[in-house]
Amino acid sequence: MAADSDPESEVFEITDFTTASEWERFVSRVEEVLNDWKLIGSSAGKLSPEKGEYTSGTWGEKCQDINFADFKFYITHHFLKQECEKDDEKDKVEEDAFPLAMQDLLCMNNDFPPRAHCLVRWYGIREFVVISPGTNCEAIISESKCNLLLSSISISLANSGCQVPMFVQIQQKWRRMYAGECQGPGVRTDFEMVHLRKVPSQYNHLSGLLDIFRSKIGCTLSPLPPVNITIRFTYILQDWQQHSWPQQPPDFDTLLGGEVGGVEFGKIPFGACEEPISELHLATTWPHLTEGIVVDNDVYSDLDPLQAPHWSVRVRTAENPQCLLGDFLSEFFKLCCRKESTEEVLGRGSAEDEGKENSDISSALNKLTEPVAPVPISKLSVSNMVHSARKHIRRHRRIDESPLNTDILNSVLLYVFPDAAVEKSSENSKNKPAQSNACGKAEQDKNSDYNLFLQLKSAPIDSLTYRLALCVCLVNYNHGGLRAVAHLWQEFVLELRYRWENNYLIYGLAGGPPDLRCCLLHQKLQMLNCCIERKRARDEARKVLEESKERERKVSGSGQNGRPASESATASASKKEVSPGKSWDSWSDSEDEFFECLSDQGEIEAPHTEGEKDGSKSKAEGRLHPYNNMTLLNSTEPLYIPVTQEPAPMTEDLLEEQSEVLAKLGTSAEGTHLRARMQSACLLSDMESFKAANPGCVLEDFVRWYSPRDYVEEEVVDEKGNTVVKGELSARMKIPGNMWVEAWETARVTPARRQRRLFDDTKEAEKVLHYLAVQKPADLTRHLLPCILHAAILKLKEEEAVEDIPSVRKTIQQATSQASKLLHTPNYDYKKLEDFINQLMAMETVITRARSLKAKFAMCEGEKVEDTDELETFVSSLLEEPEVVVVGAGQGPAGSIIHRLFVNAQRAALLAPLEEDSGRDRKQTAGSNKVPDFPPPAGREILVRTCVPRPAPYSKALPQRLFCVLMREEFRLAGAFSSDTSFF
């Protein structure tokens, strides 16, 4: 008994025969997905699709993964998004109504949709589910597996009550083979498919296909219900030889000849170098035919495309056609990745080698007379001798072969510096650039696209930087690539140095300090122009003073002839008047130390003695004008605004460097004090100018002019009871160690023209020229990239305005905003910039397609205005829509042109071989053969529909459909055959 009561004494092995198999789990999983997607029950109640809705409507898609054992499948729900009917109309729907898929089989509103799933085109259904093998899974080829999947979906549809048709993809994916089923109350539709490589001869026409359809539906009624037939033939046009080149042929006689699409400097090439439209597909359709209306068998066919009542056209575009603007930008962008310096590209300058040769020649005599020095071992090595020989070879080769043709180089430089063609000797020519800049600026401000450079951080249109960018890009594209760019840049920098040394303003740059809204290269050029302006102003001031001294010397010499002592006294007095203990020559020639203000700035007083440090005994110098009728606090003298030095102009990289230096000083007391002193250079200069203009002034006087908010005034009552206004410095000015107080105490009485220059134009100009000289071609490309993209966008805008393409116009606006974000960052994202250039190339391609279509569908002279408008609408629709209906079919204006295109292509294709035959053969063939207007159709699609009882004569009349595709290397039959499951 103890053994019986022990639970571990007996072990029972239970076999559960109710466990689900893998197949049952798969069926259950399909049912769960259908339930999750709410495809259970009747799908009736939706609006019937309108004509063309399959193309213009929006298609939705849902997808999930399911497994059959370890085999992965995708189950996908495709559906047309539609509004449902109203509730009161939904109640009227019969309970045993056909599923929507069966109704769609007979609907004629959406035959041959140009943009839809292949099952939509073959069966005309608006909603369906597809089960297909997963990625990297083998295709369902065996018949047993296909039948197992069809059984699975049949059980799932029956169990769930789903009325949406379900398909299984079988065979290889490229064959697009599907089998499926749709179930409804008492009805079922089987979707079957046949796919062959070749068209069987007995089914190569309508008669044979109707025989297949009749045998399949097996209807024994007599007479047979009418069969609705829709036929569509597609003809392909590929030959455009009768049309002119997309680009004009090159003119080899011009300077820029020899290049397709060659343009002059300052312009950007545009357009395709090959035909952007590869094919034109003409679809001729005969809708709603019956069996007796049309004859098409193996002997005769009366399906003439010219007589087809419905024509539609679609175009197939060439993939990535070669376009000039795209190549132009791509080749330029590639330079950004190059790492060679200008010296590495061009080699060391010949001047360096020539100087070495001269030194060798000059020391040759010394070598003859002096004792022989021991030769270093390194000089005797073979490698050193070979290296020297190669240098000589390269040097002589460079002299003979210039990277850039001299004529082209001169043309580029004349375009970049147009004032170089004018005589430079006169002062008028020196001032001309500034005048022309102002005039051009006034005209450009009227243009709405002019301010685009602010968005892109490039440079104004027609500025020096903008013109340079265009020339560099064109030279890189057409005239030698990297070496030519390096050569041009070297010559450009030499021209800038020549202008700096000879005081010629740089053409094409706006006056004033560098514009920080422009690219850095443009700022550098503006900085150099500022230096030239300051240098010219200083030279002019020096010249004026020398002329006045010479005039005084002549006057004193003529008035006191014969009295050398008095003459010398006058001369010494004159010298003393200029500067105490320091002649003009001794300080005006020191360019690094002093600043000379212009004579037209209001300083008309002659320089006087500096006097004491506080300026109480000195005479006023450097006055501009009185300041708001104010007087000095310690005297009744008016308070004058002094002539001050202009602040030093700076480019954005200098500002950034200055900020970094100031930030590195830290927050300590010493660092803060040093930072304040570095920032107070301009303040100290203004204080010294103020002291010179207002002798006897105090710090409070300076603050009243320079920073009025730091001088606080209030009304107080004096000892006599009178109300007076009393002022004092603000609290921050009274802080011990205040920098303003310290600067005021150290400031000397020195007018602006005698002060050390805040802006050393000589030093800054040399820094700019050095910066430009050391730029690599890749650096130059990065500097000029915003200008090139700016020019490309303007070119696209210009070409789009001619063609009027709304989609391109909108894309250009979006691209401009995107470029603004990409180009305002300090470090460019080259991957995004490359994608952006690809966008510009895509826009160019669309414009060239529009231009090509307009050329092909151009109206002849004397045509009606209405026809012209219709053709313009037709061409614009071809660009925007997948397929366009030809109004009037073959008899309309567009149809007539299409017919003529096919006729010309046929004649060119069939008559060209005849011209190679002998004369006798040519006469025989010309008399016996007539060239057809159209080639054989590339594809034939025949759609047969009817509604008959099946499988028995007493069954319900149900929709039957057969879609046939006949092509050169494809024969496809897609049938949907319905049967009554209640009365069979």
LINRA-V232381 format. One record per backbone hydrogen bond with DSSP energy under -0.5 kcal/mol. NH is the residue of the N-H (numbers start at 1). CO is the residue of the C=O. Records with the same first field share a line. If there is no record, write none. Layout:
BEGIN
NH->CO / CO
END
This chain:
BEGIN
5->1
6->2 / 3
9->6
14->12
15->13
16->14
17->15
19->16
25->21
26->22
27->23
28->24
29->25
30->26
31->27
32->28
33->29
34->30
35->31
36->32
37->33
38->35
39->34
46->43
47->83
52->109
53->50
55->52
56->52
57->53
60->79
62->77
64->75
66->73
68->71
69->67
71->68
72->70
73->66
74->132
75->64
76->74 / 130
77->62
78->76 / 128
79->60
80->126
81->58 / 79
82->80
85->45
90->86
91->87
92->88 / 89
93->90
97->94
102->99
103->99
104->100
105->101
106->102 / 103
107->103 / 104
111->108
113->110
120->117
121->117
122->118
123->119
124->120
125->119
128->78
129->165
130->76
131->167
132->74 / 130
134->72
137->134
141->139
146->142
147->143
148->144
149->145
150->146
151->147
152->148
153->149
154->150
155->151
156->152
157->153
158->154
159->155
160->156
161->157
162->157
163->41
165->127
166->181
167->129
168->179
169->131
170->168 / 177
171->140
175->172
176->173
177->170
179->168
180->191
181->166
182->189
184->187
186->184
187->184
188->979
189->182
190->977
191->180
192->190 / 975
194->973
196->971
200->198
203->200
204->201
207->296
209->205
210->206
211->207
212->208
213->209
214->210
215->211
216->212
217->213
218->214
219->214
228->226 / 945
229->289
230->943
231->286
232->941
233->284
234->939
235->282
237->280
238->236
240->238
243->240
252->250
254->251
257->254
259->256
261->248
262->259
267->264
273->322
274->322
278->276 / 316
279->316
280->237
281->314
282->235 / 280
283->281 / 312
284->233 / 282
285->283 / 310
286->231
287->285
289->229
293->290
294->290
297->300
302->295
304->302
305->303
307->304
308->305
310->285
311->886
312->283
313->884
314->281
316->279
317->315
318->276
320->318
321->318
324->271
327->323
328->324
329->325
330->326
331->327
332->328
333->329
334->330
335->331 / 332
336->333
337->334
338->335
345->341
346->342
347->343
352->349
353->349
354->350
355->351
356->352
357->353
358->354
359->355
360->356
361->357
362->358
363->359
364->361
365->361
367->363
368->364
369->365
370->366
379->376
380->376 / 377
381->378
385->381
386->382
387->383
388->384
389->385
390->386
391->387
392->388
393->389
394->390
395->391
396->392
397->393
398->394
399->395
400->396
401->397
402->400
409->405
410->406
411->407
412->408
413->409
414->410
415->411
416->412
417->413
418->415
420->417
421->418
422->419
430->426
431->427
432->428
433->429
435->431
436->432
437->433
438->434
439->435
440->436
441->437
442->438
443->439
444->440
445->441
446->443
447->444
450->447
452->449
453->450
454->451
455->451 / 452
456->452
457->453
458->453
463->460
464->508
467->463
468->464
469->465
470->466
471->467
472->468
473->469
474->470
475->471
476->472
477->473
478->474
479->474 / 475
481->475
483->480
484->480
485->481
486->482
487->483
488->484
489->485
490->486
491->487
492->488
493->489
494->490
495->491
496->492
497->493
498->494
499->495
500->496
501->497
502->498
503->500
504->499
505->503
509->506
516->514
518->515
519->458
523->519
524->520
525->521
526->522
527->523
528->524
529->525
530->526
531->527
532->528
533->529
534->530
535->531
536->532
537->533
538->534
539->535
540->536
541->537
542->538
543->539
544->540
545->541
546->542
547->543
548->544
549->545
550->546
551->547
552->548
553->549
554->550
555->551
556->552
557->553
558->554
559->555
560->556
561->558
563->560
567->563
568->564
569->565
570->566
571->567
572->568
573->569
574->570
575->571
576->572
577->573
578->574
579->575
581->579
582->579
587->583 / 584
588->584
589->585
590->587
591->589
593->590
594->590
595->755
597->595
601->598
602->599
604->602
615->612
619->609
621->692
624->641
625->641
627->639
628->626
630->627
632->637
635->632
639->630
640->638
641->625
643->622
644->642
655->651
656->652
657->653
658->654
659->655
660->656
661->657
662->658
663->659
664->660
665->661 / 662
666->663
672->668
673->669
674->670
675->671
676->672
677->673
678->674
679->675
680->676 / 677
681->678
684->680
685->681
686->682
687->683
688->684
689->685
690->686
691->687
692->688
693->689
694->690
696->614
697->694
701->698
702->698
703->699
704->700
705->701
706->702
707->703
710->707
711->708
712->710 / 728
714->726
716->724
718->716 / 722
721->718
724->716 / 722
726->714 / 724
728->712
730->710
734->730 / 731
735->732
738->735
742->738
743->739
744->740
745->741
746->742
747->743
750->688 / 748
752->643
754->751
755->751 / 752
760->758
761->759
764->760
765->761
766->762
767->763
768->764
769->765
770->766
771->767
772->768
773->769
774->770
775->772
777->340
780->776
781->777
782->778
783->779
784->780
785->781
788->784
789->785
790->786
791->787
792->788
793->789
794->790
795->791
796->792
797->793
798->794
799->795
800->796
801->797
802->798
803->799
804->800
806->804
809->805
810->806
811->807
812->808
813->809
814->810
815->811
816->812
817->813
818->814
819->815
820->816
821->817
822->818
823->819
824->820
825->822
828->826
830->828
833->829
834->830
835->831
836->832
837->833
838->834
839->835
840->836
841->837
842->838
843->839
844->840
845->841
846->842
847->843
848->844
849->845
850->846
851->847
852->848
853->849
854->850
855->851
856->852
857->853
858->855
863->860
868->864
869->865
870->866
871->867
872->868
873->869
874->870
875->871
876->872
877->873
878->874
879->875
880->876
881->877
884->313
886->311
887->885
889->886
890->308
891->888
892->888 / 889
896->892
897->893
898->894
899->895
900->896
901->897
902->898
903->899
904->900
905->901
906->902
907->903
908->904
909->905
910->906
911->907
912->908
914->910
915->911 / 912
916->913
917->914
922->918
923->919
924->920
925->921
926->922
927->923
928->924
929->925
938->234
939->234
940->966
941->232
942->964
943->230
944->942 / 962
945->228
946->960
948->958
950->956
955->952
958->948 / 956
960->946
961->976
962->944
963->974
964->942 / 962
965->972
966->940
967->965 / 970
968->938
970->967
971->196
972->965
973->194
974->963
975->192 / 973
976->961
977->190
978->959 / 976
979->188
980->950
981->186 / 979
982->186
984->982
END
